[in-house]
Amino acid sequence: MKFLAYLVCYCIYPFSFLFPRNRKKWAYGSFRGGFDGNAKYLFIHVSDQMPEIDAVWLSTNKMTVKEVRSKGLKAYWIFSLKGAWFALTSKFWFFNAYSSDIMFCLSGNATLVNLWHGLPMKKIEFDIDSGPLADRYVKKTLKERFFHPESFKRPDYMLSASPMYSEMFSRAFRIDVSQCLELGNPRNDVLTWPEDRRLAFVKRYEPETTQQLLAELKSGIYNRIYIYLPTWRDSNYDFLGKDFDLKAIDKVMRECRALMIFKPHANTTITEVDGSSFTNVRILTAKTDFYPILPYTDVLITDYSSVLNDYLLMEKKSVVLYLFDYHKFTGERSFIWPFDEITIGKRVFDFEGLLGTFKENQLEIDEQQKENLVSKTWAGNVSQSSERVAGYFRDFIP
């Protein structure tokens, strides 16, 4: 069935080049049919601030379409006539990973703008030189080419933030560095907004569960609020239990009058956990957008995730790098640059060490080191990214 579905897609694809495309019709989408990431924040900005643009969210998931419409925004199911027509006639496609975030077979002659999902530390796409994804990006096998055509279709433009990342993206996506737009990441705008604007955004666009969590975080009942955001591992290793024991963490959090927020990577398969059994641990669902939550946390716990670069844009925050599988991880995926040069924060390499950090009072990071890293990574593109990206394509001259 999967083979037949892709075969139909390849038959449809050539015809998508025949449709005239309207410069004022902008299509948006995200992986797995969700509503998130840079595409979400750019879409909301354009919908609110640029009435001359017909902006529509396209999704393979009917529940996502219903969710977006409930917020007063336009959305179509991609398999509907309206959805397919909009995809075929919109000039600009904005997506978080690949043209398949909308629908690969309808992308002919569209200007593809890859917003990506952050500024990575590990090698991605055609920069990958080892590990489980080598068949696709190194060997380029016929099977991988057939079932992942979106990976081999080069974007017209790639969202970047600085010269160092433009060079990396140009290699990884096999495009010229001039196609990399150093405009920052729209999803980070919410991190630097004044609180009244952020809370207004949350009230309008985020679910009730997020609003309730923010009320808890702002209540002042916790001495410190942690958030654990691990990256995706190519091996899809389930690290709950030995490497991240939620029961033990809940106990320490109670003792320290602290709170742990945990959100596994959306692609990671983990043991199902009943979050209601914990008093001082909150487990976020895969659909939860944690970016409006980040400003109300004190300490980020992560590993090799690009969220570190985003977190450093906020003031008075601390970082713990939990590297329990460092040697295994580096055996699967290489880093773009030496790990020591692109990271900051306290490092721990086992679960006992992690528990020990929760009882420490001094977790502050070196401000000069942070400033240097932010300057190199973001090159000043730390706020109002949605405005810059939208303005660039509003005034677009091919």
C-alpha positions in Angstrom: 0.0 0.0 0.0 2.8 2.4 0.8 4.5 1.6 -2.5 1.3 2.2 -4.4 0.7 5.5 -2.5 4.1 6.8 -3.5 3.6 5.6 -7.1 0.4 7.6 -7.3 2.3 10.6 -5.9 5.0 10.3 -8.6 2.3 10.2 -11.3 0.6 13.4 -9.9 3.8 15.4 -9.4 4.5 16.4 -13.0 1.0 17.9 -13.3 1.6 20.2 -10.3 4.0 22.2 -12.6 1.1 23.2 -14.8 -0.8 25.4 -12.4 -0.3 29.2 -12.2 0.7 30.3 -8.7 -0.5 33.4 -6.9 2.1 35.4 -5.1 -0.4 36.4 -2.5 -1.3 32.9 -1.5 1.0 31.4 1.1 0.7 27.8 2.3 2.0 26.5 5.6 2.5 23.1 7.1 4.4 21.0 9.6 5.6 17.4 10.0 3.0 14.7 10.9 0.3 17.2 10.1 0.8 19.2 13.3 0.5 22.9 14.1 3.8 24.0 15.6 7.3 25.3 15.1 8.6 28.2 13.0 5.8 27.7 10.5 3.1 28.1 13.2 4.5 31.5 14.5 5.1 32.9 11.0 1.6 31.8 9.9 -0.1 33.5 12.9 1.9 36.7 12.3 1.0 36.9 8.6 -2.7 36.0 9.3 -2.9 38.8 12.0 -0.7 41.5 10.4 -0.9 41.1 6.6 -4.5 41.0 5.4 -3.4 41.3 1.8 -1.9 37.8 2.0 -4.2 34.7 1.8 -2.5 32.5 4.4 -3.7 29.0 5.0 -2.5 26.1 7.1 -2.6 22.8 5.3 -2.6 19.5 7.1 -3.1 15.8 6.6 -4.7 15.7 10.0 -8.4 16.7 10.2 -8.1 17.3 14.0 -5.3 19.8 13.3 -7.5 21.6 10.8 -10.3 21.8 13.3 -7.9 23.1 16.0 -6.5 25.9 13.7 -9.9 27.0 12.7 -11.0 27.2 16.3 -8.4 29.9 16.7 -10.0 32.0 14.0 -7.4 31.1 11.4 -7.8 29.5 7.9 -7.0 25.9 7.5 -7.8 23.1 5.0 -7.4 19.4 4.9 -4.9 18.7 2.2 -6.9 15.9 0.8 -9.9 18.1 0.2 -10.6 19.9 -3.0 -10.0 23.3 -1.3 -6.8 22.1 0.3 -5.3 20.5 -2.8 -6.3 23.6 -4.9 -4.7 26.0 -2.5 -1.5 23.9 -2.4 -1.4 23.9 -6.2 -2.0 27.6 -6.7 -0.1 29.2 -3.8 3.3 30.7 -4.8 5.0 30.3 -1.4 5.2 27.2 0.7 6.5 27.6 4.3 7.3 24.4 6.2 9.3 23.1 9.2 11.2 20.3 7.5 10.3 19.1 4.0 7.8 19.8 1.3 6.0 16.7 2.5 4.9 18.8 5.5 2.3 20.0 3.1 2.3 17.5 0.2 5.3 16.7 -2.0 3.4 15.7 -5.1 1.6 19.1 -5.3 4.8 21.2 -4.9 5.8 21.7 -8.6 6.7 25.4 -9.3 6.0 26.5 -5.7 8.7 28.5 -4.0 9.8 26.3 -1.2 10.9 28.0 2.0 12.3 25.6 4.6 12.1 27.2 8.0 13.6 24.1 9.7 13.3 23.4 13.4 16.1 25.2 15.1 19.9 25.7 14.8 21.3 22.2 15.2 24.5 21.0 16.8 24.6 17.6 15.2 25.1 17.0 11.5 21.8 16.9 9.5 20.7 15.8 6.0 23.5 15.6 3.5 26.1 16.6 6.1 25.5 13.2 7.8 28.4 10.9 7.4 27.5 7.9 9.6 24.7 6.1 11.6 21.3 4.8 10.7 20.6 7.6 8.2 23.6 7.0 6.1 21.6 4.9 3.6 19.6 8.0 2.7 22.2 10.7 2.8 25.5 8.9 2.1 24.6 5.8 0.1 21.5 7.4 -1.4 20.0 4.0 -2.0 17.2 3.6 -4.5 14.8 2.6 -1.7 15.5 5.8 0.2 15.2 7.9 -2.9 11.8 6.3 -3.7 10.2 6.6 -0.3 11.8 10.0 0.7 11.6 12.2 -2.4 11.1 15.2 -0.2 14.6 14.8 1.2 16.1 15.0 -2.3 14.1 18.0 -3.4 16.2 21.1 -2.6 14.4 24.1 -1.1 14.5 27.4 -2.8 15.3 29.2 0.4 16.5 28.1 3.8 15.9 30.0 7.0 19.2 30.7 8.9 20.4 33.1 11.6 24.1 33.7 11.1 26.9 33.1 8.6 28.1 30.0 10.5 24.7 28.4 10.1 24.2 29.6 6.5 27.4 27.7 5.5 26.2 24.6 7.3 22.7 24.7 5.8 24.1 25.2 2.3 26.1 22.0 2.6 23.3 20.0 4.3 20.7 20.9 1.8 23.0 21.3 -1.2 22.1 24.8 -2.0 24.0 28.0 -2.5 24.8 30.0 0.6 23.0 33.0 -0.9 19.7 31.0 -0.6 20.1 30.9 3.2 18.2 33.8 4.7 19.7 35.1 8.0 16.5 36.3 9.6 16.3 34.3 12.8 13.6 31.8 14.0 9.9 33.0 14.3 9.3 30.5 17.1 11.7 32.4 19.3 9.8 35.7 19.1 7.6 34.6 22.0 10.7 34.2 24.2 11.5 37.9 24.1 8.1 39.5 23.9 6.9 41.6 26.9 4.9 39.4 29.3 1.5 41.0 28.5 1.9 40.3 24.8 3.0 36.7 25.5 0.1 36.0 27.8 -2.3 37.5 25.3 -0.9 35.2 22.7 -1.2 32.1 25.0 -4.8 33.0 25.8 -5.8 33.3 22.1 -3.7 30.5 20.5 -2.7 27.9 23.2 -4.9 25.2 24.8 -6.4 25.5 28.2 -3.8 23.0 29.5 -1.0 25.3 28.7 -2.8 28.3 30.3 -3.3 26.2 33.5 0.4 25.2 33.6 1.5 28.8 33.2 -0.7 29.8 36.1 0.9 27.2 38.2 4.4 28.3 37.1 3.6 31.9 37.9 2.1 31.1 41.3 5.4 31.3 43.2 5.0 28.0 45.0 8.2 26.6 43.6 11.8 27.5 44.4 13.0 26.5 41.0 11.4 25.2 37.8 13.3 22.8 35.5 12.4 21.7 32.0 13.9 18.6 30.4 14.0 18.6 26.6 16.1 15.8 25.2 16.9 15.5 21.5 15.9 12.7 19.2 18.3 9.8 19.0 18.7 7.9 15.7 18.5 4.6 17.6 15.2 5.8 19.2 16.5 4.6 22.6 13.9 4.5 25.4 15.9 6.2 28.2 13.1 6.3 30.8 13.9 4.3 33.9 17.6 3.8 34.4 18.7 7.0 32.8 15.7 9.2 33.7 13.8 7.8 36.7 10.7 10.0 37.0 9.8 8.6 40.5 13.2 9.4 41.9 13.0 12.9 40.3 9.6 13.5 41.7 10.9 12.7 45.2 13.8 15.1 44.9 11.6 17.8 43.4 9.3 17.6 46.5 12.3 17.8 48.8 13.6 20.9 47.1 10.2 22.5 46.5 10.9 22.5 42.8 9.1 21.4 39.7 10.2 19.3 36.7 8.6 19.7 33.3 9.4 16.9 30.9 8.7 16.8 27.2 10.2 14.0 25.2 11.1 14.6 21.5 8.1 14.1 19.3 9.9 11.4 17.3 11.0 9.4 20.4 9.2 6.3 21.5 9.2 6.0 25.3 7.5 3.9 27.9 4.0 5.2 28.6 3.9 7.0 32.0 0.9 8.0 34.1 1.8 11.6 34.8 -1.0 11.9 37.4 0.9 9.7 39.8 3.5 12.5 40.3 3.2 15.6 42.5 6.1 17.7 41.3 6.6 16.4 37.7 4.6 17.5 34.7 4.7 15.5 31.5 3.9 17.5 28.3 2.2 15.7 25.4 3.8 15.5 22.0 1.4 18.3 20.7 2.2 20.8 23.5 4.1 23.9 22.3 6.7 24.4 25.0 8.0 27.8 23.6 5.5 29.9 25.5 6.4 27.9 28.6 10.2 28.4 28.5 10.2 32.0 29.8 8.7 30.8 33.1 11.3 28.1 33.7 14.7 28.6 35.5 16.8 25.7 34.3 17.0 23.9 31.0 18.1 20.3 31.1 19.0 19.1 27.6 21.8 17.3 25.7 22.5 17.8 22.0 19.3 19.7 21.2 19.1 22.9 19.3 16.7 24.2 22.0 19.9 25.2 23.9 20.6 27.9 21.4 17.0 29.2 21.8 17.1 29.1 25.6 20.2 31.3 25.7 18.2 34.2 24.2 16.6 34.7 27.6 18.1 36.4 30.6 18.9 34.8 34.0 18.6 31.2 32.9 20.7 28.2 33.7 21.6 25.1 31.7 22.4 21.5 32.6 23.7 19.3 29.9 22.7 15.7 30.7 25.0 13.6 28.6 24.3 10.1 29.9 24.9 8.5 26.4 27.5 10.8 25.0 29.8 8.1 23.6 26.9 6.1 22.1 25.3 9.2 20.6 28.5 10.4 19.0 28.9 7.0 17.5 25.6 7.4 15.7 25.8 11.1 14.7 28.7 13.6 14.4 28.6 17.2 15.6 28.9 20.0 13.1 31.5 21.8 15.2 33.4 20.6 18.3 30.9 20.1 21.1 32.8 22.2 23.6 32.8 25.2 21.3 29.0 25.3 20.8 27.6 24.4 24.2 27.5 26.0 27.6 26.2 24.9 31.1 27.0 22.3 33.8 27.7 18.8 32.4 26.6 15.6 34.1 27.1 12.1 32.7 24.9 9.8 34.8 21.6 9.9 36.6 23.1 10.2 40.1 25.0 13.2 39.0 21.8 14.7 37.6 20.0 14.2 41.0 22.9 15.9 42.7 22.5 19.1 40.6 18.9 19.5 41.9 20.3 20.2 45.3 22.9 22.7 44.1 22.3 26.4 44.5 24.8 27.7 42.0 24.0 26.7 38.4 24.6 30.1 36.8 26.4 30.1 33.5 29.3 32.4 32.5 27.7 35.5 31.1 30.6 36.4 28.9 30.8 32.9 27.4 27.0 33.1 26.8 27.3 36.4 25.1 30.0 35.2 22.8 28.0 32.1 21.9 24.8 34.0 21.2 26.6 36.5 19.1 28.2 33.8 17.0 25.1 31.7 16.7 22.4 34.3 16.1 24.4 37.4 14.8 21.8 39.7 16.3 18.7 37.9 14.9 17.2 37.4 18.3 13.7 38.9 18.0 11.0 40.0 15.6 11.9 37.2 13.2 8.4 36.8 12.0 8.3 40.4 10.8 11.6 40.0 9.0 10.7 36.7 7.2 7.2 37.9 6.3 8.6 41.2 5.0 11.2 39.5 2.9 8.6 37.5 1.0 6.0 40.2 0.8 8.6 42.3 -1.1 10.0 39.2 -2.9 11.7 39.8 -6.2 12.7 36.5 -7.9 
